[in-house]
Amino acid sequence: AACPVTSACKFECTPRHCAFAEWGDWSKPTCNGLCERQRIIKTMNNECGEPCHGRLVDTKECGSKCDESRDCVVSPWSPWSACDEQMTGQKYRSRSVLQMPKLDGKACPKALSETRACNVPEAVPCKFQAWSEWTSCSKTCGKGMKMRDRGVLATAEHGGEQCSGSLRELRECEDQACVVEPVVDCALGEWGSWSPCNGDLQRKRTRKIVRPASGGGKECDGALVSTESCGTRAVDCEVSEWTSWDECSKTCGSGQTRRQREIHRFPQHGGKLCPPDLIQSKGCNLGPCEVRDCLVSSWGGWSRCSSSCGPGMQARYRDIVRTRGEGGAGCFFELGETRECPANPPCFIADCKLGEWAEWSTCSVKCGGGAPEGTRAIE
C-alpha cells in the first residue's frame, strides 16, 4: 500500500557559473611557424549555472628557424638521495633535458628519473671494449668494405644500464682505382693426330688452350679431348655372376628374398645385348608365426550409485591386458557397462509452506512518494 500524500519536497538551486582562468604565456615558435598558449577552467558550473563557451588552446603565426638538426642534451645524473641508518626504503636520482631534439636530431632518453631500494648493491652499467683496428679493404682496387669489432667488457649488474650499440661497424673503402684490362677472348689450338686404335676399339686426339680469356673476355667453349670408335669387331655385353640370396625379409610367415648382378661391359658395334633382369626375387617361408589373440582383464567392482535415493546408475570397467599379434583375434569386447542401482530407497518429497503476513511497516519517507513494507517467513 502507498503512504498517504503529505507535501512535495522543495530544492532551491543557487547558480554557479563556469569561469575561465587567465591565458598563459605564448610558447616558443615551432618548426611549423606557430606559437601556442593555453588556459584552464577555473570554476565549473553546477546544474543551474551557465557552462563555459570558448577554446582552451589558442595559436598564432610567429617566425621560426628550423633549418638545422639538433640532438637532445640531458644533464648528468644527480647524486643518489640519502638512505636511513637501517638501509630501508628507497633512494632516488634524476636528470633533466637541457636541449630538446630538433628535426632529425637524436631523441631524448626515456628515463629521466631512477629509484632503487637502499639495500640493493650499487648498479654497475654495461661497458664496451675499445674498437679494434679497421681490417684491410675487401678489394685491392675499386670500392670494397672494411670492418672493425668490439666486445662487451663488463655486463650490467644490479639493474645497471644495459649496453646499447652495435658490436661491428662496416665502412666503404677504396685504396686505389682498378686498372681496366683489355678484353681478350680465349683461343683454342689445332687438334693433334689420332692415337692408335686400342683394345676397346677407341682412339682419341687432344688440343690445348693457346690463350686464356682475360679482362672479361669470352671463355673457351669446346672439348680438349675427342674420342671415336675404330675398327668393326663386335663386343658383347658382359655381366657378373648372381650374388647369394639375401636373408628372408620376415622371421616367420611369408616373406621375400632377392639376389642381383651387375654389368661389367656394355655391348659395342652390334654385340650381344645385356639381359633385362639384374635383380631377382622369390618368396620365402620360415614357418608359421605364433598366433596371439587380444586379452582383457576381469570386470572391476560396481561403482557407487549416482544418487542416494530414487532412480540412479552405477558402472564397472575392465582393461585391455594384451593386444592381438599377427593373425590373432582383435579386441571386440565391451570395456564398460552400466546398470540401475538395485536397492536405492525412495526420496522423501515435501512442499514449501509460507507463514502468515506480518503487520505493515511505517512509510519509507517522511515527504514525497514512498511505500510501507510487509513480510512473511517460510515455515
C-alpha positions, 0 to 999 in steps of 0.5 A: 500500500502507498503512504498517504500524500503529505507535501512535495519536497522543495530544492532551491538551486543557487547558480554557479557559473563556469569561469575561465582562468587567465591565458598563459604565456605564448610558447616558443615558435615551432618548426611549423611557424606557430606559437601556442598558449593555453588556459584552464577552467577555473570554476565549473558550473553546477546544474543551474549555472551557465557552462563555459563557451570558448577554446582552451588552446589558442595559436598564432603565426610567429617566425621560426628557424628550423633549418638545422638538426639538433640532438637532445642534451640531458644533464648528468645524473644527480647524486643518489638521495640519502638512505636511513641508518637501517638501509630501508626504503628507497633512494632516488636520482634524476636528470633533466633535458637541457636541449630538446631534439630538433628535426632529425636530431637524436631523441631524448632518453626515456628515463629521466628519473631512477629509484632503487631500494637502499639495500640493493648493491650499487648498479654497475652499467654495461661497458664496451671494449675499445674498437679494434683496428679497421681490417684491410679493404675487401678489394685491392682496387675499386670500392670494397668494405672494411670492418672493425669489432668490439666486445662487451667488457663488463655486463650490467649488474644490479639493474645497471644500464644495459649496453646499447650499440652495435658490436661491428661497424662496416665502412666503404673503402677504396685504396686505389682505382682498378686498372681496366684490362683489355678484353681478350677472348680465349683461343683454342689450338689445332687438334693433334693426330689420332692415337692408335686404335686400342683394345676397346676399339677407341682412339682419341686426339687432344688440343690445348688452350693457346690463350686464356680469356682475360679482362672479361673476355669470352671463355673457351667453349669446346672439348680438349679431348675427342674420342671415336670408335675404330675398327668393326669387331663386335663386343658383347655385353658382359655381366657378373655372376648372381650374388647369394640370396639375401636373408628372408625379409620376415622371421616367420610367415611369408616373406621375400628374398632377392639376389642381383648382378651387375654389368661389367661391359656394355655391348659395342658395334652390334654385340650381344645385348645385356639381359633385362633382369639384374635383380631377382626375387622369390618368396620365402617361408620360415614357418608359421608365426605364433598366433596371439589373440587380444586379452582383457582383464576381469570386470572391476567392482560396481561403482557407487550409485549416482544418487542416494535415493530414487532412480540412479546408475552405477558402472564397472570397467575392465582393461585391455591386458594384451593386444592381438599379434599377427593373425590373432583375434582383435579386441571386440569386447565391451570395456564398460557397462552400466546398470540401475542401482538395485536397492536405492530407497525412495526420496522423501518429497515435501512442499514449501509452506509460507507463514502468515503476513506480518503487520505493515511497516511505517512509510519509507519517507517522511515527504514525497512518494514512498511505500510501507513494507510487509513480510512473511517467513517460510515455515 
